[in-house]
Amino acid sequence: MSPNAFKVWNCKRLRIGLKTPPSFVDTYRCADVKVFVLFVCHKVICELDKAQLEHESGRKPLPAESLQFLRVRARCCERFVTFVQTLSKAGLILTTAQRETARKAGREFLRNYVWMASACKASGVLLFSTRPKLHAIDHQVRRLWQSAENPFFHSCWMEEHLMGQVRKSVSGAHAASMLRTGMSRWILRVWQASRPKL
């Protein structure tokens, strides 16, 4: 089992409850998220089942909006897991069935996620961020309509994150020395990241 499997999934590391939407970017990598998505999907479905059982028995009746939100959230997670697993198991060129499954799952995931983000924003709760990662997934789903190439083979979803890191490196530099300053800062960051921790 990989050492990533033992990472703690807690509120502090996910930045839940702060003044910005939660984020994986700072502490988790792509492989971690693939494992985490399965865990989240299982937990969300268990929570929905429990809420429906309590609602139907009359022990804890829920408002219709809350029950609908739980159902949409569970469907969103299921569709994202289907999207990721279909593309992860496929080869460089998708079969017609794989392409159709990924397209439908991706489109439904995006629709459900945007619905939840809108509902939360209307309530004044910051739980869902629509940029930049959701925007990148939208591009991948749209590409599946035009091409049978597996986006997991030719795309890196970290491109927008990389641009953010480059922006941090060159911010505050004079236009005449921006390239040299940016490269110097970038080399320093890479060196600091590769140093053994004491």
ABEGO torsion letter per residue (X at the ends): XBAAAABBBBAAAAGBGBABBBBAAAABBAAAAAAAAAAAAAAAAAAAAAAAAAAAAGABBBBAAAAAAAAAAAAAAAAAAAAAAAAAABBABBBAAAAAAAAAAAAAAAAAAAAAAAAAAAAGBBABBAOAAAAAAAAAAAAAAABABBAAAABBAAAAAAAAAAAAAABGBBAAAAAAAAAAAAAAAAAAAABBBX
